[in-house]
């Protein structure tokens, strides 16, 4: 039995997702930096040399134009992690208050500040911009645990229908591709043995570490809400070869011999979209990582920026 802490069995499914409304990629890291490269100004003519003509890029269609006439099932789902999402690291991964006091204090301050701002943002999103939306503050953790188990169980059983129903398109394609690559007679097993109830999850096994919501630019009555849940659990995975006659052997010794148990810490990302007044169900976007000291250099966490500048950067990443 492995005692070291590790990522979940689907850790290779953590992926980057391209923003469907913008050519700027949004990486699944917690504090990835997105920036636009500014075109260089044309050089002044020197002597008789001709002026350098810089071709302007073609105008990009707006979000409203891109989604006009699209069926609800065709609307994009993969927004990536909302820019500026802060996820507090585990205590053991935090910088030492004695060796790196400035970095430690910045992480602690961001934890308190972003937590307060995110709560106000969700409150405004559900009560002001989209009146009548449920906050689901008590249900978030249970929904994450339910989807976590459903996704892994469906992946082990090769249930692509369930995967397509509860996962965003990018993650669903990754998992379906891995299922299709299995040998026909190979069977996969997965079980959640128990939740590891420690202080990092308030002794519950699942803790909401981020909950954010924002309007989608240029689309009235539309937005996205993302919840990141830290899940600590003990999981067992295994695989075995099914007999040639297609009947599962009664003796499950082969499964037991190949089964591996390990402790996992995962940051599950749930997402719910709203398109022109219609809400979709919760879906699993994938996994992300905790914010690191290196992420503090991101413009979304850099000090000195106004709220307006941060909102403009977020809107730019969402395709404005």
ABEGO torsion letter per residue (X at the ends): XBABBBBBAAAAABBBBBBAABABBBBABAABBBBBBBBBBBBBBBEABBBBBBBBBBBBBBAAAAABGBBAAABBABAEBBBGBBBBBBAAABBBAAABAAAAAAAAAAAAAAAAAAAAAAAAAAAAABBGBBAGAAAAAAAAAAAAAAAAAAAAAGBAAAAAAABBAAAAAAAAAAAAABBAABBBBBBBABBBBBAAAGGAGBBBABBBBBBBBGBBGBBBBBBBBBBBBBBBBBBBBBBAAGBBBABAAAAAAABBBBBBBBBBBBBBBBBGGBBBBBBBAEBBBBBBAAAAABAAABBGBBAAAAAAAAAAAAGX
